[in-house]
Amino acid sequence: MAESEEEVDVLVQRVVKDITNAFKRNPNIDEIGVIPCPEARYNRSPIVLVENKLGVESWCVKFLLPSVHNKLLLYRQRKHWLDREALADITCTLLLLNPDFTTAWNVRKELLQCGALSPEKDLYLGKLALTKFPKSPETWIHRRWVLQQILLQSSGRSRKHPQSEEEQAEGEQADGEHSRRLGVLLARTLHQEMKVCSDAACRYPSNYNAWSHRIWVLQHMATGNVKSHFSPQVFHDELSSMRLWVSMHVSDHSGFHYRQFLLKELIAELSQAPASTTSSKGIPQHLCSTLPGSSPPLPGHDQANGEEADEEGRQLGSTTLLQLFHQEVELCTDLIQSFPGHETLWSHRRHVYYLWHNWRREHQCHRGSNAGSEPDHLDNGPAGPLKACAQSPAGGGQDGVNGQRHASDSMQVDGASLPDPRNSKRLKRGALLPGAPALPSELGFVSGILDSGCNPEQRRFALAYRKWLDTVIGTRQKI
């Protein structure tokens, strides 16, 4: 038995070394896996590296995993000594095979804090572990911890207060360079995290852990100090980029829940009062110069111009939100008709309409509380995005939500962006907003589904949605 234990120890040391050498030979490994192989057929290493794929033959896992696991536990119990390099190699091997071993991640946290590991290296290890175990909760938790360390290190670098004008100028130049590098770092990290989350969501359906991590990243990195005044555009870009993904995963509740989160964030951002640094709702102030007839404000008209800018900001925010609701309901309509019988699509439509209904009520209350405000264009009427979709794509006339006749503008959904600030001027000249979701149009959509001879599942979901509209929305409108 003693010889057997020694042979196992030699085998484990060789496999751990082979894995370490594989990463040194090819630092661009992007996927790991276990190769089915019940026993060793040849006298060669069980580690296989083909292009950017790393494989471990399954026969050695039953020896490798318990051995490195016991070594790490003995180290934590102070019964076995391992240097930092050996700890990094052992934890790397262990986490590639079992990423839910919390102790191994904790050891790597200690190595990262003492400078033996870099945050980028740990993020890379987590990315590889997620290719084999895309739902590993401990991996996502550790990933968030590493990102927090990156944010703390970036925000914690401060300089001493300069004493002379020359030192002050040098300090301002250094701060500008630091801000630029910080912005590049956060933008690159944000892009990498979005890619990791998308890959994990594709590998495991309804991957709640991946989508929750994606939400966390946006909350802590897209709205940080560097990109705070661009956060509405960041959320809007995410909403547009995820349109194709949800169209290909119509049963993924977690993916549609992510879209609901984006809509809620955009509602919160675009409903805020205009800040002094923005023209309205996250539109940079330098874009204000593109407004028709805009000119530098005169000293005696600062207050009047401020009130006008606030009103334009509120109008632009309302226009943007109406376009978002319009596009989202159009997406729901297209998917429900193209893929009948999926409860996820009906649940998402219900949530979108509920968000619209609550926002419209709050908007009307706000408009009603302001004396002398302009008429509200958001009253529910018989026209809505569903009815607008049924109109001719050439842009024929349609009844607006306030009963007037307007030309329907074609909506570019896939490449949608925040509206041009010049639209706020057009609103004042009488051009109305896109068709708003309305209870009659929703009931008409359900009736059209029921009359089209749908399958039993589609019929059941349609009836449930109509019952929800009558019970929840209809009752609230009567109050």
N, C-alpha and C positions, 0 to 999 in steps of 0.2 A: 504493500500500500504506500510505503514511503517513496518508492521509486515512481509510482504512479503520480503522486502529488508533485514530485519534482518535475516529471515530464509535463504535467499540466502547467506548472509555473513557468517552465521554459517556453511552452507553446504560447501562453498568454503574453509574456514579455515580447516574443517575436511578433505576434499579431498587433499589439499596441504600437510597436516600433514601425511595422509596415504601414499602419494607418497614418501615423505621423509623417512618414516619408512620402506617402501618397499626396498629402496636402502640400508638402514642400515641392514635389515635382510638378503638381498641377494646382495652382492656387485658385483656379476657376471652376472647381467642382461645384455643380449646381443641383445634384440629386444623389440620394443614397438609396440602397435597397438591399434586401436579403435574397441571395440566390439559392433556390431549393437544391440541396445537395446532401443527402442523408449521411454520406460518409466520405472520407478523404480518399479519392481515387489516385491521386498523383502526389508525389513528394514535392509540393510547391506551396507557396503562400495562399491562404484562403482569401486574401484581399485581391479583388479584381478591379482594375482601373481601365475603363474604355472611354476614350474621349473625355467628356466631363462628367461621367457617371461612375460612382464608386459603389461596388458590390461586395458583400461579405457572404461567403459560403455558409449555409445554415448549420453544417456539422460542427463548426467551431463555436457557435454561439452558446451552446449548452456548457462549454468549458469557460468561455471568455467572460460571459456576463456574471456568473456567480463569483468568479475570482476577483475581478476588478471591484465588484460590489463589496466583498469582504475586506479587501485592502482599504477601501475608502472608509468603511465603518471602523476598522482598527485605527486608522489615522485620526478619526474624530474622537475616538476613545483614548487617544494618546498612548496606544499600545504598539504603534508602528510609525516609523518616521519616513516621510516622503518630502523631497525637495519641491520647489515651486514648479520646476519643469516637469517632473514626474506627475505632480498633481494635475497640471494642465493636460497632459497626455492621457492620464487615466480617466479624468472627468469627461474629456472629449469622447473617448471610446465608449464610456458608459452611457452618456447622454444620446449618442447616435443610435444606441440599441434600446435604451429605456429613458426617454426624455422626461418622464413623470417622476423621476427620483429626485425629490426636493433637496436632499442633502448635497448632491453633486452640484446643483445650481447654487446653493449657499456657499460651497467651497469656492466656486468661481466668482461669486460676489466678493469674497475676501481677497482673492487674487487680483480682481479688478481694482479694488480700493487701495491695495498696496502698490499698484502700478505694474504688477507682473503680467497683466493682460490688458488689452485695449478694448474699449467698448465696441469698436467696429468688428473685432475678432469674435466677440460673444454674439453680436447680432448675426454674424455670418454662420456661426455654429447653430444658432436657433433656427435660422432659415433652412439649413440642411436638415435638421431634425424634423421640421414641419413638412418636408417633402415625403417623409415616410409616415409621420404621425401628425397629420394636419389639424387634429383637434386637441392636441396635448395642452391641457390647461396650465401646467407648470411652465411650459415653454413660453406661452403668451404672457404669463405673469412676470417671468424673468425678463422678457423682452421689454415690458413696460418699465421695469425697474432700471434697465440699462438706458432707456430713452430719458428717464427722469434724471439720471446722472449726467447725460449729455446736456440737458437743458440747464441743470444746476451749474455745471462747469462753464457753460456759455454765458449765463447771466451773472455768475459770481466774479468774473474778472473785472476788477475795478482799478482805476489808476489813482495815484495820489493827487491832491489838489495842487495845481501849479502855483508857484510864487511870483514869477515874472511873466511879462507879456510874451517873451520868446518861448518859455516853457508852456504857456497857455496855448499858443498857436500849435506847437508840436503835439500837445495833448489832444487838441481838437482834431488834428490830422490823424493821430493814432486812433482816436475814437471812431472816426469815419471809416478807416480801414478795417477796424474790428467789426463794426456794424455790417460792412459789406461781406466780410468773410463769414460772419454769423448767419447772414441771410442766405448765402450760398449753401452753407452747411445744413441749415434747417430745410431749405427747399430740396436738397438732394436726399436728405434723410426721409422727408415726407414722401417723396416719390418712391423711394425704395420700400417704405412700409406699405404704401398702397399696392405695390406689386406683390409683396409677400402675402398680403391679405387676399388679393384676388386669386393667386395661385392656390392658396389653402382652401378658399371657398369653392374653387373648381374641383379640387380633389375630394372634398367631403361635402355632400349636400346638406343644406341648412346648418352650416358650420357657425353656430352661435358664438363660439369663442373668437373666431376670426373676425366676424362682423362687429362684435363688441370692442375688439382691439382697434379696428378701423375707426370706430366712433371716438374712442379715447384719443387716438392720434390726432384727429381733427380738432377735438376740444382743447388739447394741450399744445399743439404745434401750429395748426393753421390759424389760431387766434392768439398767437403769442405776440410779443412786443414788436417783432419785425413785420408781421403780416396782418396786424389787427385791423388796419383800415382797409385791407383788401379782402377780409374774410368773407363778405357776401359773394364776391366773385369766385373765391375758392370753393365755397359750398355749391354755387351754381355750376361750376365746372364739373364737380363731382356728380351732381345730379344728371348732367348731360352725358357724361362718360359712362355712367352706369345704366343708361337706357338700353343699350345693346345687350348687356349682361343679363338683365332681368327678362328681356325678351327671349333669351335662350334658356332661362331657368324659371319657367312660369310657376313651378311648384315650390320654390325656395322661399319660405316665410321670412327667413333671416335677411335675405337680400332686399325684399320689399320693406321690411322693417327699417332697414338702413335708409331707404328713400324717404320714409316717413320722418326719420330723424332729420334728414337734410331739409325737408320742407318746414319742419318746426323751427329749425335754426334760421332759415331764411325769413320766416315770418317774424321771428323775434328781432333779427337784424334790421329788416326793412321797415319794421313798424316803429323803430326808435326815432326820437326827435333828431333832426339833422345836427351834426356836430360842426364845430367851427372849422375843422380841417377838411370837411367833405362837403360837396355840394348837396348830396342826398344819399343816404343809405349805402355808404361804402363806395360811392363813385368819387374818385379823386378830384380834388378841387381844381387841378389844372384842366380838367375836362369842361369846367364851367365856361371856359373861354370859347367853347364851340357853340354855345347857345346863340341862336339867332338874335342879332341886335344887342348882344351883350357888350358892355363897356365898363371901364373902371368906375366905381361908385363915387359920386360927389360927396364931399364932407357933410353937406346938409341933409343928405338923404340916406344916411347909414341905417337909421331905424326902419324907414320904409323899405329899403332894399333888403334888410334882414327879414322882415315879415314876409316879403315876396319870395325870398329864397326858401324860407321855411314852408310856405304853401306849395312852392314848386317841388320841394323835397317830398312832402307828403303825397302830392299827386303822382310823382314819379315812383314812389314806393308802392302806391296802390296799383299803378299800371304794371309794374314788374310782378307783383303777387298775382294779379289777375291772369297775366300771361302764364305764370307757372302753374296755377290751378287749371287753366285751360289746357295746357299741354299734358298735364298729368292725367286729366280725365280722358283726353283723346287717346293717350297711351293705354289706359284701362279699357276703353271701348274697343280698340283694335285687338288687344290681347284676348279679351273675353270672347270676341267674335271669332278670332282665329284659333283659339285653343279652348273649346267649350269644356265645362265640367271640372275646372280647377278652382277649388275653394280659395286659394291664396289670392287670386285676382279679384274675387268679389270682396274679400276682407280688406284688401288694399283700397279698392274703390270706396268702400264704406268709410275707411279712415280718412281718405282724401276729402270726401264730401263733409265729414264731420269737422275737419280742420277749417275748410272753407266756411261752413255754417257759423262756427264760433268766431272766426276772424271777422266775418261780415257783421255779426251782431256787435262786436266790440267797436268796429269801425263806425257803424251807424250811431252808436252811443257817443263816441268821440265827436263825430260831426254834429250831432244834435246838441251837444253841450257848448259848441262854439257859436255864438251869436253872429248872424250875418255871414255864415259860411256859404260856400257854393252848393248847389243842389247835389245830392248824392247820386252817383251813377251806379251804385252797387245793389240797388233794390232787386230782389228776386223777381223774375218775370218769366214768361213762357219760353224765352229763348235762352239757350245755354250752349255749351260746347258740343253737346250731342246733336242738337238741332243744327248748329253751325256746320258740323261735319257732314250733314245730309245735304247741305247746299252745294251748288255748283262750284267746283274748284277754281273756276275762272274768276271768282270773286263777285258773284251776283249779290243783289241786295238782300238784306235780312233784317228782321225786326230786332231792334236793340232792347236791352233790358229795361229801358225806361219808356218803351212804346214808340220811339221814333225810328226812322228808317236810316240805315247807314250802310256804307260799303264795307264788306268784310275783307280784311287784310289777310293774305296768305301767311301762315305761320311756319317758319322754318324751325322744326323741332330738334332734329339731330344736332345741328350746329347752332343751337340757340345760345344767346348771350344776353347779358343785362341790356335793357333798352337804352337807346340813345337819349341822353339828357334833353335833346331838342324836342322829343316827343311831349315833354311837359308844356311846351309852348303850343303845340298842336292841340293839346287837350283844351287849352283855354280858348282856342279858336273854334272848338265844337266837335273835333274828331273824338269819337267815343272809344271806350275800352273794349277788349275782346269780350265775346259772350260769356257771361258769368254762369256758373253752375246754378241750377234752379230746381226746385222740387218737381214742378210739372215735367221738365225735360227728363229728369231721372225716372219718373214714373212711366213716361213714354218710352224710354229706353228699355225698361223692364218688360213692358207690354210687347214691344217689338221682339224681344228675345223669346217670350212665351208663345207668341203667335207664329214663330218661325219653325215650329216643330223640333225643338231642341231635345237632347237626350235627357234621361231622368235626372242625372246629377246636375246638369245645367239648370233644369227646371226647378229643382229643389233649392239651389243657391239663389236663383232669381226670385223665387217666392219669399225666401228668408230676407233678402235685401229689401223687397217691397214692404214686407211686414215691419222691418226696422225703420224704413222711411216714414211709414204711417204712424208708428208708435212713438219714435224718438223725435224725429225732425218735425213731423206734423203737429205733435203735441206742443213742442217748444215754440213753434211759430204762432200758436194760438194764445200763448201766455202774454 
